[in-house]
Amino acid sequence: MTTRDDTMETIPEINQSIVPASLRNLNEEEVRMLQEAIQRLSERGEPINILVIGPTGVGKSTLINALLGDAVQEGQRATEGQGAAPVQSEVEVHTGKYEGIEIKVYDTTGFGDTRGKSDVSIIEEIAKDKKFDLVLICMRMDCRVNEGVKKMFSTLGDMMNKEMWDRSVVVLTFVNTFLQQKSIKKLPNQADLIKSEKEEFQKYVREFIKGKIKTDTIDEIPFCIAGDEDEKKL
C-alpha cells in the first residue's frame, strides 16, 4: 500500500498485470488518471462516438483499425473503401469495446466524393444526429496540400460549430511513406523535419478556416501524426 501523506486516503497499488501492454509505459499517476477516465465513461452509460473525416485514400481505415485494435468486434475491421456496418451510403460505423465501454467510430467514406451526397449534406447529417466525443480530421503528410484538402477544411469551417472544433484533432497520415522519400530517407534529423512539416500543415489549416471560426479556437486544435512506428498512439 502507498500513501501520499499522513492526512490523505490510502490508495491501493495498481496491478500492472491488468494494464494493457500498450499502456505499460505510463507512470503510476497516468495509469490512475486513465482508470478514472474509464470509470467515468463507464458510468455515463453511453458509447464513445468518434468521427473520422477525410477523403478516400487518406488512410482512414488503417487509422480506424489502429484506434480499435483488439477492441474491434469480429467481422467489424475496416478496409479501405469498404465499411463494416453502413449507416448510410456516405457514413459507415465500426464498433468495438474497451474495458466494457462501447466504442463507435464513424467513417465519412463519401467525403470529397462528387458521386454521392455533397460534403455539406454529410456534415449536416452527422452533426444533427450524433454527439461526437472526438473528431479526427485526416490529411496525408506525404502529399502536398491540394484544392480538395482546402475545400474540405473550408466546408468544415462553415458547418462545424465550436463544440465540434474543441473536440477535433488533425491527423497527418502516411508519415512512414513521407520518411521513405529519397530526399528525406537518409537525413539524420527526421524528428525535426516532422515537427517542421507539422507546423507547415498547421499554417495551411489556419489559413483555410480563418474567418470561419475564432482564432483562439483555431490555435487550440491539436495536430498529431500517424503511420510512424514511434507515433502509434493518438
N, C-alpha and C positions, 0 to 999 in steps of 0.2 A: 504493500500500500504506500502511496505517496501523499504528502500534504504540501500545499503551497505556503502556509504558515500556520501558527498555532490557532488562529482565530477563524480559519476557513474550513469548510467542509472537507472531509477526507474523500479523495477521488480514487476510484479503483484504477489499477494499471490496465492499459489496453492490451488485449491478447492479440499480438501481431499475427498469429497463425490464422485469424479470421479476416485479416485485412487483405483485400485483393492484391495480387502480386504487382500490378501496375501502380499501386499506391504506396508500396512499402518504402519508397524513398522519401516519403513525407515524414516530418518530425512529429513528435507526440502531440503537440498542440494543433498542428494542421490536421492530423487524423481525427482528433477530438472535434474540431470545428466541422469537419466533413460529416462525422457521425451525427452531430447535432442538426446539420442541414438535412441529412437523410431523414431524421426523425420528424422534423417539421414538415417535410414534403409528404411523408407517410401519413401524418395526422391530417394533412389537408384533404386527403381522400380523392384527389383528382390526378389525372395523368400529367406528366411533364410534356408540354407541347413545344416542339422545336420546328421552326420553319427554315427550310434551306432554299435559297433563291440563287439562280444563276442560269445562264444559257446552256444548251446541250453541249457536251464535250468539255465542260469546265472541271469535271471530276466530282460532281455531287454524289454519285453513287458510291465511289470509293470513300468519300468523307462520311457518308451515312453509315457504311459498314464499319468504319473506324470508330464512329461515335457509339454505335450499339454494341459492337464487339460480340462477346459471348452473351450479351443480354438479348440479342435479336432472336425472335421466335423461329422455330424450324419452318423453313419454306418462306421466310419473310426477308431474306437477304436481298439487298438491292443490286440490280445490274444496270449498267449504263443504258438508258433508253428503254428499259423495261421495268415497270414497277411491280411491287408485291401486291398491293391492295388498292386499286384505283378508287379514288373518291369522285373524281370527275376526269374528263379527258386531259386536263392540264395540271391536276394536282394528284399525287399519289401518297399514300400513307404507309409507313413502315413501323411496326410495333415491336416492343420488347419489354423486358422487365429488369430492374436492377434493385437488389435489396427489397424486393416485394413492391417496388414502385413502378407503375406502368409508364412507359416512355413511348410517345408518338412523334415520329419525325415526318414532316410533310415536305414532299419534294415537288417544287413547281416545275414539272417536266416541260410544260408548254411555254415557259417564259422566253420571249425573244423569237418564238416560232410563229411566223406570219400565217401558217396554215390553220392555226387554231384561233382561240379567242385572243383578244388584244391583251397586252400586258396590264393595261389599266383595269380591264374586267377581272383578270385573275387576282390582282391585289385587292380590288374591291370585295370580291367574294370571300377571300381568306381572312381579310381584316374584319369583315362584318360578322362572320360565323364563329371565329375561333379567337381565343385569347392565348397568345403565344408567350411562353416564358423566355424564349431565346430565338433570335432571328439571325441566321448565318447567311451573309451575302458573299457569294463566291466569285472570284475572278482569277484568271491564270497569271502566275508570275512570269512564266517563260514566254509570254506573248506581249506585244505592245498593246496599249490601250487603244481600242478602235471605236467606231461610231456606235456599235452595238452595246458596248460597255457604257459609253456615255449616255445613250438612250435609257439603258436600264436604271442607272442611278438617277437620271432626271425624272423618270417615271416614279421611282421610289420616293424621291423628294417631294413629288406632287401628291402622292397617295398615302404615304405612311405618316401617322401622327407622332408627336413627341414621345409618347409612351413606347411605341414600337422602336423608335430610334434609340431610346435609352436602353433597350434590351438587344440591340444589334451589335454584331461583330462582323467585320470584313475579313474574310478568309482568303489568303493568297495561296492558290493551289499549284501543283506541279513544281514545287521548289526543287525536288530532286532532278527533274528534267532541266530546269534552269541552270543548276550547278554542273550539269554534264556538258554544257555547251563548250565548244573547243576554246573559245576566248576566255572562259571562266574556269574550266576544269582544273588547271594547274596553278591557279592563283593561291597564294598562301593565306590571304586574309578574307576567306569566304564569309565568315561571320560578319565582318564589317561591310562587305558587299551586300549581303542580305539586308542588313539594317538600313543601308543607303537606299536600296530598292524599295523597301517598305515605306520609307519617307517620301520617295517619289510618287508611289501609288497614293499615299495619303494626300499629297498635293493635288493630284488629279481628282480624287473623290471630292475633296473640299470644293474644288472649282465647279464640279458637275452639279453639286447640290446647294451651292452658295445662293443665298436669297430665297431659298425654299424652306429652310429651317434655320433656327437661330445659331449663331456662330458658336456659342458655348456648348450647344448640343453636338454640333459637328466635331468640335475639339475633343469631346469625351468618347467618341466612337473608337473602340479598340480595334487594332489590326493584328492578326496572327498569321502564321504560315502553316501549311500542311503539305506533306509529301516528303519531308526530310526525316531521316531516321532519328535525329535528335529532337524533333519537334512534333511528336505524335499527339501530345495532349493539348487540348484547347484551353 
